[in-house]
Amino acid sequence: MEIKNYSSSTADFILLGISSNPQMQKHLFAVFLVMYLITLVGNGLIILAIHSDSRLHTPMYFFLSNLSFMDICFTTVIVPNMLVNLLSETKFISYVGCLVQMYFFMALGNTDSYLLASMAIDRLVAICNPFHYDVVMSPRRCLLLLLGSCTISHLHSVLRVLLMSRLSFCASHVIKHFFCDTQPVLKLSCSDTTTNQIVVMTETLAVIATPFLCILFSYLRIIITVLKIPSAAGKWKAFSTCGSHLTVVVFFYGSVIYVYFRPLSMYSVVKDRVATVMYTIVTPMLNPFIYSLRNKDMKRGLRKLKDQVYS
């Protein structure tokens, strides 16, 4: 595809996408369409199974159903537009559309991280303070954790998008990515991006590090408590309730830290695309499998849902 320079008066950006190789476009379209449909169906089934089985109306599954809903929204912000661009010659996205996509991408992604932290707190209380579990993780407190997660994430997104809207773009409007992420858009700006980069390394670090540190602290406490259990079977039973959550945390935070917590000068187009695909598309697709394959409660809930559908 021919790439031209655009003046500051041009309102559109061009998204280069996953690959600029025309022969790969249709193959990539098929792959990502299948992944997107699996994400929608898998997470949708998790939500329906939890809501249809009263035995799954617990804090852990309350957060899991909301995580599945956020994952559906999160991928929907990115993948449909990416699929259209894979089959399109133009690959345009408007300036306003770019900022809107950036806003919801950050808001929903950060809400995901806070929900993962809430799930870690749930496991901490269940293992370390089981006799007060119903009091500590009451429906009201679970709802407050959810509302707090959404509020912090959306306020963070408002700040980042407002700062981004103050930048000027004088030459190339070609975004070397498959969606409007902050780092590749910042690379195009001819304005001074010092303020934006300071915010990335301070306020953004605090917003993302807070749930991550909460998860680390929770699992440190859990490990200390579990090691005090005398029987090996008891230790395994306690740890097994955390395996699915830990797997998702490693996938999500591993790629997020790699992409965002490096100086702008170290930004790598190809490597960052791969890492971004991991947490924007692959992880939301895998979450339903991770949480259901070794989870007897979820398997029972899915069977009950199937019986209700076919009865």
C-alpha positions in Angstrom: 0.0 0.0 0.0 1.3 3.4 -0.9 1.9 5.6 2.2 1.8 9.4 1.8 2.4 12.3 4.2 -0.6 14.2 5.4 -0.9 17.8 6.5 -2.3 18.9 9.9 -5.6 19.8 8.3 -6.3 16.1 7.5 -8.9 14.7 10.0 -8.2 11.1 9.4 -5.5 8.6 10.4 -4.4 5.5 8.6 -4.1 2.3 10.6 -1.4 0.0 9.0 -2.9 -3.0 10.8 -1.3 -6.3 11.8 0.6 -6.7 8.5 1.0 -4.6 5.3 1.4 -7.7 3.2 -1.7 -7.8 0.9 -1.5 -11.6 0.6 -1.8 -12.0 4.3 -4.9 -9.8 4.7 -7.6 -12.4 4.0 -5.9 -15.1 6.1 -5.5 -12.7 9.0 -9.2 -11.7 8.6 -10.3 -15.4 8.9 -8.0 -16.0 11.9 -9.1 -12.9 13.9 -12.8 -13.3 13.0 -12.7 -16.9 14.4 -10.9 -15.6 17.6 -13.4 -12.8 18.0 -16.4 -15.2 17.6 -14.9 -17.6 20.2 -14.4 -14.6 22.5 -18.1 -13.5 22.2 -19.5 -17.0 22.5 -17.2 -18.2 25.3 -17.6 -15.1 27.5 -21.3 -15.0 26.7 -21.7 -18.6 27.9 -19.8 -17.8 31.1 -22.2 -14.9 31.9 -25.3 -16.9 31.1 -24.1 -19.9 33.1 -23.4 -17.8 36.2 -26.7 -16.0 36.0 -28.7 -19.2 35.4 -27.2 -21.2 38.3 -28.0 -19.8 41.8 -25.1 -21.8 43.3 -22.7 -19.5 41.3 -24.2 -16.4 42.8 -21.1 -15.8 44.9 -18.6 -12.9 44.9 -16.0 -14.8 42.9 -18.4 -15.5 40.1 -19.9 -12.0 40.3 -16.5 -10.6 39.4 -15.9 -13.3 36.8 -19.2 -12.5 35.0 -18.3 -8.8 35.0 -14.8 -9.7 33.7 -16.3 -11.7 30.9 -18.6 -8.8 30.0 -15.7 -6.3 30.0 -13.7 -8.7 27.8 -16.5 -8.8 25.3 -16.6 -5.0 25.3 -12.8 -4.7 25.3 -12.3 -6.8 22.1 -15.4 -5.2 20.4 -13.7 -1.8 20.7 -10.8 -3.1 18.6 -11.5 -6.2 16.6 -14.5 -5.2 14.3 -12.7 -2.1 13.1 -9.5 -4.2 12.6 -11.5 -6.8 10.6 -13.0 -4.1 8.3 -9.5 -2.6 7.7 -8.1 -6.0 6.8 -10.5 -6.1 3.8 -10.4 -2.4 3.0 -8.0 -0.5 0.8 -8.3 2.8 2.7 -7.9 1.7 6.4 -9.0 5.1 7.6 -10.1 6.0 11.1 -11.2 9.6 11.9 -9.5 11.7 14.4 -12.5 11.7 16.7 -13.0 7.9 16.1 -9.4 7.4 17.1 -9.8 9.3 20.4 -13.1 7.4 21.1 -11.4 4.1 20.5 -8.5 5.1 22.7 -10.8 6.2 25.5 -12.8 2.9 25.6 -9.7 0.8 25.1 -8.0 2.3 28.2 -11.2 2.4 30.3 -12.2 -1.2 29.7 -8.6 -2.5 29.9 -8.0 -0.8 33.2 -11.4 -2.0 34.5 -10.2 -5.6 33.6 -7.1 -5.1 35.8 -9.1 -3.8 38.8 -11.5 -6.7 38.5 -8.6 -9.1 38.5 -7.5 -7.3 41.7 -11.0 -7.7 43.2 -10.9 -11.4 42.4 -7.5 -11.7 44.2 -9.0 -10.0 47.3 -11.9 -12.5 47.1 -9.4 -15.4 47.2 -7.4 -13.8 50.0 -10.5 -13.5 52.2 -11.7 -17.0 51.3 -8.4 -18.6 52.2 -7.0 -16.4 55.0 -10.2 -15.3 56.7 -12.9 -17.9 55.7 -15.1 -17.4 58.8 -15.7 -13.7 58.0 -16.0 -14.2 54.2 -19.7 -13.5 54.0 -19.3 -10.3 56.0 -16.2 -9.0 54.2 -17.3 -9.9 50.7 -20.9 -8.8 51.1 -23.0 -8.0 48.0 -22.8 -4.3 48.8 -18.9 -4.3 49.1 -18.7 -6.3 45.9 -20.8 -3.8 44.1 -18.7 -0.9 45.5 -15.5 -2.7 44.2 -17.1 -2.9 40.8 -18.2 0.7 40.7 -14.8 1.8 42.0 -13.0 -0.1 39.3 -15.1 1.5 36.6 -14.9 5.0 38.0 -11.1 5.0 38.4 -10.6 3.5 35.0 -12.9 6.0 33.2 -11.4 9.0 35.0 -7.9 7.8 33.9 -9.1 7.5 30.3 -10.6 11.0 30.4 -7.3 12.5 31.5 -5.3 10.6 28.9 -7.6 11.4 26.0 -7.8 15.1 27.0 -4.0 15.3 27.0 -3.9 13.5 23.6 -6.4 15.9 22.1 -4.1 18.8 22.7 -1.4 17.4 20.4 -0.7 18.4 16.8 0.0 16.0 14.0 2.0 17.8 11.2 3.4 15.2 8.9 2.6 11.5 8.6 -0.8 10.4 9.9 0.0 6.7 9.5 -0.4 4.8 12.7 1.9 1.8 12.7 -0.6 -0.4 14.7 -3.9 -2.1 14.2 -5.8 0.3 16.5 -5.3 3.8 18.1 -3.0 3.0 21.0 -1.3 5.8 22.9 2.4 5.0 22.1 2.1 4.7 18.3 -0.1 7.9 18.2 2.4 9.8 20.4 5.1 8.8 17.9 3.3 10.8 15.2 2.9 14.0 17.1 5.0 17.1 16.3 4.1 18.7 19.6 6.1 18.4 22.8 4.9 15.1 24.3 6.9 15.4 27.6 3.7 16.0 29.6 2.1 12.9 28.1 5.1 10.8 28.7 5.4 12.0 32.3 1.7 11.1 32.9 2.4 7.7 31.3 5.2 7.0 33.7 3.5 8.5 36.8 -0.3 8.6 36.9 -0.7 5.6 34.4 1.9 3.7 36.4 -0.1 4.3 39.6 -3.4 3.3 38.0 -2.0 0.1 36.6 0.4 -0.7 39.4 -2.2 -0.3 42.2 -4.2 -3.4 41.2 -1.1 -5.3 40.3 0.5 -4.7 43.7 -2.9 -5.6 45.3 -2.7 -8.9 43.5 0.9 -9.5 44.6 0.1 -8.7 48.2 -2.9 -10.9 48.2 -1.0 -13.9 46.8 1.9 -13.3 49.2 -0.6 -13.5 52.1 -2.3 -16.6 50.5 1.1 -18.4 50.1 2.0 -17.7 53.8 -1.3 -19.0 55.0 -1.4 -22.1 52.8 2.2 -23.1 53.8 0.9 -23.3 57.4 -1.7 -25.9 56.4 -0.3 -29.3 57.7 -1.6 -31.6 55.0 -0.4 -31.7 51.4 -4.0 -32.3 50.2 -5.2 -29.2 52.1 -2.4 -27.1 50.5 -3.3 -28.4 47.0 -7.0 -27.7 47.5 -6.3 -24.1 48.6 -3.9 -23.4 45.8 -6.1 -25.0 43.2 -8.8 -22.4 43.8 -6.3 -19.7 42.6 -4.8 -21.4 39.5 -7.1 -20.1 36.9 -6.9 -16.5 38.2 -3.1 -16.6 38.4 -2.9 -17.8 34.8 -5.0 -14.9 33.5 -3.0 -12.4 35.6 0.3 -13.7 34.1 -1.0 -13.4 30.5 -2.6 -10.0 31.0 0.0 -8.2 33.1 3.0 -9.8 31.3 2.1 -8.3 28.0 0.8 -5.0 29.4 4.0 -4.3 31.3 6.1 -5.2 28.2 4.1 -2.8 26.0 3.6 0.3 28.2 6.3 0.6 30.8 9.2 1.4 28.6 10.4 4.8 27.2 8.9 5.9 23.9 12.4 5.6 22.4 12.3 1.9 23.0 9.0 1.4 21.2 9.1 -1.5 18.7 6.4 -1.8 16.1 6.5 -5.5 15.4 7.2 -6.7 19.0 4.5 -4.4 20.5 1.9 -5.6 18.0 2.5 -9.2 19.0 2.4 -8.4 22.7 -0.7 -6.2 22.2 -2.5 -9.0 20.4 -1.9 -11.2 23.5 -3.8 -9.1 25.9 -6.4 -7.5 23.6 -7.5 -10.6 21.7 -5.8 -13.8 22.9 -6.3 -13.4 26.7 -10.1 -12.5 26.4 -10.5 -15.5 24.1 -8.7 -17.9 26.5 -10.4 -16.6 29.7 -13.6 -18.8 29.4 -11.4 -21.9 28.8 -9.1 -21.1 31.7 -11.9 -20.5 34.1 -14.1 -23.5 33.0 -11.9 -26.4 32.0 -10.7 -27.2 35.6 -13.6 -25.6 37.5 -16.2 -28.1 38.6 -18.7 -25.3 39.5 -18.4 -23.7 36.1 -18.8 -27.1 34.4 -21.9 -27.8 36.4 -23.3 -24.3 35.6 -22.6 -24.8 31.8 -24.3 -28.2 31.9 -27.3 -26.7 33.7 -27.4 -24.0 31.0 -27.4 -26.6 28.3 -30.2 -28.5 29.9 -32.3 -25.4 30.2 -31.7 -24.6 26.5 -32.6 -28.1 25.3 -35.5 -28.7 27.8 
